[in-house]
């Protein structure tokens, strides 16, 4: 019923977008004739209608080139390995010289890997970059089987084996846990493709430290409550019909409720920028159009949602947040215990944001206490001042302050 209700809302949103286009086209002659308000307000409202609803389509990474030195180097997306649940995607650069190979581990938490577009773009200047490009669970047929916590870890191991020896992991947010698990599994099995280094950024290694609202929500109810109230079945119109999922629209709604005022002001700003930019051609209108485009780009990504396989979501909530299994070094893989102390040859860097209200200060740094098999010179921690969760891996401070440290850490362990 939950997903069916969402589908009804989606159909209504589709109709709203259609009527928005009709209304905007109707105001175009008035704009060309030089009419101002209220015609510009109507046109702006029509543009807002055209943005109604969410999308389950993966946005484009949009990285066609990267500047290296004094030249623009073309970039092409190359699928290296695909499974029903994810693709190992390489951003191949048209250049001969070798660079450290980096696997960016994207979170599986309601958005597509394209949310890390800025992270990838920054890394590309100095690295051969791959990413875990996760698929939307609602589009994966039931015949493909299940995808749980262990399957995510197995994918990381398989992806690292495909990339080859000497690769580096950069795990952003949620998959810091799975990255640690994969490194431990590969260390215990003496897998030659074990990562040379792993950088864990704003990840929930030990959520008992400085609990946030997200952590408190995860521990406020028994796991069967989450299964009864947050898990839905994919409707028949989709390829994954019958699969049980945690819908992406639920996750986006939860994130928006945490910062409702900010999102409301964001949409109000968008409306007035659109109204100011409609019709006019002066410098002020051009500036308003640029600001509107910036907000639209952000929400185009934010409202592109991805469903999670129910078993992965429930196992993650239970394992990471409720039982703190990793924090106690009691994690298992395929039924067998794994020991973080086995990690001895994979250098560890952790990065946290001073103002992170999703993964608080101390939660990621806890990885150092688990990896006691590592020599001190193989460990590094950085607390980035003045940033929240997303500022840890995107934005100006990521590019100018955090990234140089990450780059140097990878190069030192290459």
ZIGI-V591975 format. One record per residue. N is the residue number from 1. RES is the residue in three letters. PHI is phi in radians with two decimals (none if undefined). PSI is psi in whole degrees, 0 to 359 (none if undefined). OMEGA is omega as a letter, one per 30 degrees, with the letter a starting at -180 (NA if undefined). Layout:
# ZIGI-V591975
N	RES	PHI	PSI	OMEGA
N	RES	PHI	PSI	OMEGA
This chain:
# ZIGI-V591975
1	UNK	none	323	a
2	UNK	-1.04	312	a
3	UNK	-1.25	325	l
4	UNK	-1.10	320	l
5	UNK	-1.10	320	l
6	UNK	-1.12	321	l
7	UNK	-1.10	322	l
8	UNK	-1.09	315	l
9	UNK	-1.07	321	l
10	UNK	-1.11	320	l
11	UNK	-1.13	321	l
12	UNK	-1.14	319	l
13	UNK	-1.11	322	l
14	UNK	-1.07	317	l
15	UNK	-1.12	320	l
16	UNK	-1.09	320	l
17	UNK	-1.12	321	l
18	UNK	-1.11	312	l
19	UNK	-1.16	329	l
20	UNK	-1.09	318	l
21	UNK	-1.12	319	l
22	UNK	-1.08	314	a
23	UNK	-1.13	319	a
24	UNK	-1.16	318	l
25	UNK	-1.08	326	l
26	UNK	-1.21	333	l
27	UNK	-1.53	347	a
28	UNK	-0.98	314	l
29	UNK	-1.03	324	l
30	UNK	-1.17	322	l
31	UNK	-1.13	317	a
32	UNK	-1.17	333	l
33	UNK	-1.42	357	l
34	UNK	1.57	12	l
35	UNK	-1.26	140	l
36	UNK	-1.72	217	l
37	UNK	-1.10	145	g
38	UNK	-1.54	2	a
39	UNK	-1.05	320	l
40	UNK	-1.16	327	l
41	UNK	-1.16	319	l
42	UNK	-1.11	318	l
43	UNK	-1.11	319	l
44	UNK	-1.15	318	l
45	UNK	-1.08	322	l
46	UNK	-1.11	319	l
47	UNK	-1.09	321	l
48	UNK	-1.14	320	l
49	UNK	-1.08	324	a
50	UNK	-1.19	348	a
51	UNK	-1.80	6	a
52	UNK	-1.08	141	l
53	UNK	1.57	177	l
54	UNK	-1.89	167	l
55	UNK	-2.26	146	l
56	UNK	-1.80	12	l
57	UNK	-1.57	133	l
58	UNK	-1.21	126	l
59	UNK	-1.15	168	l
60	UNK	-1.43	148	l
61	UNK	-1.20	327	l
62	UNK	1.13	28	l
63	UNK	-1.83	96	a
64	UNK	-1.65	338	a
65	UNK	-2.76	159	l
66	UNK	-2.43	142	l
67	UNK	-1.47	123	l
68	UNK	-2.17	113	a
69	UNK	1.19	239	a
70	UNK	-1.92	20	a
71	UNK	-2.41	154	l
72	UNK	-1.56	122	a
73	UNK	-1.82	124	l
74	UNK	-1.06	145	l
75	UNK	-2.20	133	l
76	UNK	-2.21	145	l
77	UNK	-1.47	129	a
78	UNK	-2.25	108	l
79	UNK	-1.18	121	a
80	UNK	-1.66	321	a
81	UNK	-2.65	136	l
82	UNK	-2.26	141	l
83	UNK	-2.17	173	l
84	UNK	-1.03	335	a
85	UNK	-1.84	350	a
86	UNK	-3.00	161	l
87	UNK	-2.16	135	l
88	UNK	-1.46	107	a
89	UNK	-1.86	128	l
90	UNK	-1.87	139	l
91	UNK	-1.71	88	a
92	UNK	-1.32	132	l
93	UNK	-1.86	145	a
94	UNK	-1.44	76	a
95	UNK	-2.68	157	a
96	UNK	-1.62	318	a
97	UNK	-1.10	143	a
98	UNK	-1.47	147	l
99	UNK	-2.30	160	l
100	UNK	-0.99	134	l
101	UNK	-1.50	129	a
102	UNK	-2.19	128	l
103	UNK	-1.74	113	l
104	UNK	-1.47	120	a
105	UNK	-1.67	108	a
106	UNK	-1.45	146	l
107	UNK	-1.21	150	l
108	UNK	-1.94	81	a
109	UNK	-2.52	35	l
110	UNK	1.86	347	l
111	UNK	-2.14	163	l
112	UNK	-1.41	166	l
113	UNK	-1.08	342	l
114	UNK	-1.11	346	l
115	UNK	-1.05	337	a
116	UNK	-1.70	22	a
117	UNK	-0.93	313	a
118	UNK	-1.15	323	l
119	UNK	-1.08	312	l
120	UNK	-1.09	315	a
121	UNK	-1.03	319	l
122	UNK	-1.19	316	a
123	UNK	-1.12	330	a
124	UNK	-1.07	333	a
125	UNK	-1.09	330	a
126	UNK	-2.16	1	a
127	UNK	-2.46	159	l
128	UNK	-1.60	105	a
129	UNK	-1.78	134	l
130	UNK	-2.10	160	l
131	UNK	-2.50	150	l
132	UNK	-1.43	102	a
133	UNK	-1.65	89	a
134	UNK	-1.24	146	l
135	UNK	-1.61	157	l
136	UNK	-1.31	120	a
137	UNK	-1.06	334	a
138	UNK	-1.24	347	l
139	UNK	-1.81	7	a
140	UNK	-1.78	118	a
141	UNK	-1.02	151	l
142	UNK	-1.02	330	a
143	UNK	-1.13	344	l
144	UNK	-1.32	350	l
145	UNK	1.54	195	a
146	UNK	-1.59	165	l
147	UNK	-2.49	98	a
148	UNK	-1.90	191	a
149	UNK	-0.99	313	a
150	UNK	-1.14	327	l
151	UNK	-1.18	324	l
152	UNK	-1.08	313	l
153	UNK	-1.06	317	l
154	UNK	-1.09	323	l
155	UNK	-1.09	318	l
156	UNK	-1.10	318	l
157	UNK	-1.07	313	a
158	UNK	-1.11	319	l
159	UNK	-1.14	318	l
160	UNK	-1.14	321	l
161	UNK	-1.11	324	l
162	UNK	-1.21	319	l
163	UNK	-1.17	321	l
164	UNK	1.87	174	a
165	UNK	-1.06	146	l
166	UNK	1.52	9	l
167	UNK	-1.34	165	a
168	UNK	-2.15	145	l
169	UNK	-1.78	137	l
170	UNK	-2.23	103	a
171	UNK	-1.77	127	a
172	UNK	-1.89	118	l
173	UNK	1.18	233	a
174	UNK	-0.81	314	a
175	UNK	-1.31	7	l
176	UNK	-0.98	325	l
177	UNK	-1.17	310	a
178	UNK	-1.17	328	l
179	UNK	-1.13	316	l
180	UNK	-1.08	317	a
181	UNK	-1.09	315	l
182	UNK	-1.10	318	l
183	UNK	-1.09	320	l
184	UNK	-1.20	317	l
185	UNK	-1.03	315	a
186	UNK	-1.24	328	l
187	UNK	-1.19	316	a
188	UNK	-1.17	328	a
189	UNK	-1.59	3	a
190	UNK	0.95	42	l
191	UNK	-1.23	125	a
192	UNK	-1.12	339	a
193	UNK	-1.58	14	l
194	UNK	-0.98	146	a
195	UNK	-1.15	141	l
196	UNK	-1.23	328	l
197	UNK	-2.65	160	l
198	UNK	-2.42	133	l
199	UNK	-1.94	118	a
200	UNK	-1.82	120	a
201	UNK	-2.02	116	l
202	UNK	0.89	52	a
203	UNK	-1.93	149	a
204	UNK	-1.47	66	a
205	UNK	-1.21	315	l
206	UNK	-2.39	96	a
207	UNK	-1.40	1	l
208	UNK	-1.34	344	a
209	UNK	-1.52	124	l
210	UNK	0.78	62	a
211	UNK	-1.00	138	l
212	UNK	-1.74	178	l
213	UNK	-1.06	323	l
214	UNK	-1.09	314	l
215	UNK	-1.11	317	a
216	UNK	-1.14	323	l
217	UNK	-1.10	318	a
218	UNK	-1.17	334	a
219	UNK	-1.80	1	a
220	UNK	-1.46	346	a
221	UNK	-2.34	152	l
222	UNK	-1.19	159	a
223	UNK	-1.10	330	l
224	UNK	-1.20	336	l
225	UNK	-1.14	317	l
226	UNK	-1.09	320	a
227	UNK	-1.18	321	a
228	UNK	-1.26	324	a
229	UNK	-1.80	339	a
230	UNK	-2.05	354	a
231	UNK	-1.76	135	a
232	UNK	-2.26	166	l
233	UNK	-1.85	132	a
234	UNK	-1.13	128	a
235	UNK	-1.14	166	a
236	UNK	-1.17	338	a
237	UNK	-1.24	350	a
238	UNK	-1.90	159	a
239	UNK	-1.08	329	a
240	UNK	-1.61	27	a
241	UNK	-0.87	131	l
242	UNK	1.62	345	l
243	UNK	-1.31	138	l
244	UNK	-1.50	130	a
245	UNK	-2.41	158	l
246	UNK	-1.66	110	a
247	UNK	-1.16	139	l
248	UNK	-1.06	329	a
249	UNK	-1.17	335	l
250	UNK	-1.22	318	a
251	UNK	-1.18	316	l
252	UNK	-1.09	319	l
253	UNK	-1.07	321	l
254	UNK	-1.15	316	l
255	UNK	-1.10	319	a
256	UNK	-1.17	324	l
257	UNK	-1.16	334	l
258	UNK	-1.22	332	a
259	UNK	-2.31	49	a
260	UNK	-1.03	317	a
261	UNK	-1.10	319	a
262	UNK	-1.12	318	a
263	UNK	-1.21	325	l
264	UNK	-1.12	314	l
265	UNK	-1.14	325	l
266	UNK	-1.07	318	l
267	UNK	-1.30	327	l
268	UNK	-1.13	317	l
269	UNK	-1.06	319	l
270	UNK	-1.06	316	a
271	UNK	-1.03	311	a
272	UNK	-1.22	327	l
273	UNK	-1.15	319	l
274	UNK	-1.11	316	a
275	UNK	-1.09	319	a
276	UNK	-1.25	331	a
277	UNK	-1.55	349	a
278	UNK	-1.26	129	l
279	UNK	1.44	310	a
280	UNK	-1.24	159	a
281	UNK	-2.19	9	a
282	UNK	-1.41	178	a
283	UNK	-1.09	322	a
284	UNK	-1.12	318	l
285	UNK	-1.16	321	l
286	UNK	-1.10	318	l
287	UNK	-1.13	319	l
288	UNK	-1.11	320	l
289	UNK	-1.12	321	l
290	UNK	-1.14	318	l
291	UNK	-1.16	321	l
292	UNK	-1.11	318	a
293	UNK	-1.09	323	l
294	UNK	-1.13	316	l
295	UNK	-1.17	319	l
296	UNK	-1.08	318	l
297	UNK	-1.05	316	l
298	UNK	-1.06	312	a
299	UNK	-1.33	336	l
300	UNK	-1.04	319	l
301	UNK	-1.31	316	a
302	UNK	-1.11	325	a
303	UNK	-1.66	10	l
304	UNK	-1.63	107	a
305	UNK	-1.92	153	a
306	UNK	-2.25	133	l
307	UNK	-1.47	144	l
308	UNK	-1.79	143	l
309	UNK	-1.02	134	a
310	UNK	-0.99	320	a
311	UNK	-1.14	324	l
312	UNK	-1.15	314	a
313	UNK	-1.08	311	a
314	UNK	-1.16	320	l
315	UNK	-1.16	325	l
316	UNK	-1.18	314	l
317	UNK	-1.03	313	a
318	UNK	-1.17	312	a
319	UNK	-1.29	312	a
320	UNK	-1.45	314	a
321	UNK	-1.68	316	a
322	UNK	-1.45	314	a
323	UNK	-1.67	348	a
324	UNK	0.84	45	a
325	UNK	-1.09	316	l
326	UNK	-1.14	317	a
327	UNK	-1.03	334	l
328	UNK	-1.73	7	a
329	UNK	0.98	43	l
330	UNK	-2.08	19	a
331	UNK	-1.18	148	l
332	UNK	-2.16	160	l
333	UNK	-2.41	121	a
334	UNK	0.95	36	l
335	UNK	1.55	350	a
336	UNK	-1.86	141	l
337	UNK	-1.17	146	l
338	UNK	-2.16	147	a
339	UNK	-2.06	119	l
340	UNK	-1.09	338	l
341	UNK	-1.20	348	l
342	UNK	-1.29	343	a
343	UNK	-1.31	109	a
344	UNK	-2.21	340	a
345	UNK	-2.02	4	l
346	UNK	-1.88	108	a
347	UNK	-1.10	148	a
348	UNK	-2.16	127	l
349	UNK	-2.20	136	l
350	UNK	-2.09	144	a
351	UNK	-2.30	132	l
352	UNK	-2.29	159	l
353	UNK	-1.90	134	a
354	UNK	-0.99	323	a
355	UNK	-1.89	22	a
356	UNK	-1.19	118	l
357	UNK	-1.79	8	l
358	UNK	-1.87	313	l
359	UNK	-2.23	98	a
360	UNK	-1.23	163	l
361	UNK	-0.98	131	l
362	UNK	1.81	335	a
363	UNK	-1.21	323	l
364	UNK	-1.46	321	a
365	UNK	-1.03	338	l
366	UNK	-1.02	341	l
367	UNK	-1.04	329	a
368	UNK	-1.14	325	l
369	UNK	-1.23	334	l
370	UNK	-1.39	322	a
371	UNK	-1.56	65	a
372	UNK	-1.31	349	l
373	UNK	-1.35	351	a
374	UNK	-1.54	138	l
375	UNK	-1.16	150	a
376	UNK	-0.95	325	a
377	UNK	-1.25	349	l
378	UNK	-1.64	7	a
379	UNK	-2.06	146	l
380	UNK	-2.64	142	l
381	UNK	-2.30	142	l
382	UNK	-2.36	126	l
383	UNK	-1.82	113	a
384	UNK	-1.48	118	a
385	UNK	-1.24	144	l
386	UNK	1.32	16	l
387	UNK	-2.22	152	l
388	UNK	-1.62	203	a
389	UNK	-1.06	306	a
390	UNK	-1.24	335	l
391	UNK	-1.22	346	l
392	UNK	-1.16	325	a
393	UNK	-2.21	11	l
394	UNK	-2.67	160	l
395	UNK	1.68	182	a
396	UNK	-1.16	319	a
397	UNK	-1.24	328	l
398	UNK	-1.07	313	a
399	UNK	-1.19	318	a
400	UNK	-1.65	335	a
401	UNK	-2.07	312	a
402	UNK	-1.36	313	a
403	UNK	-1.01	316	l
404	UNK	-0.97	326	l
405	UNK	-1.24	318	l
406	UNK	-1.11	315	l
407	UNK	-1.03	314	a
408	UNK	-1.15	323	l
409	UNK	-1.13	315	l
410	UNK	-1.11	315	a
411	UNK	-1.11	324	l
412	UNK	-1.20	339	a
413	UNK	-1.99	13	l
414	UNK	-1.34	none	NA
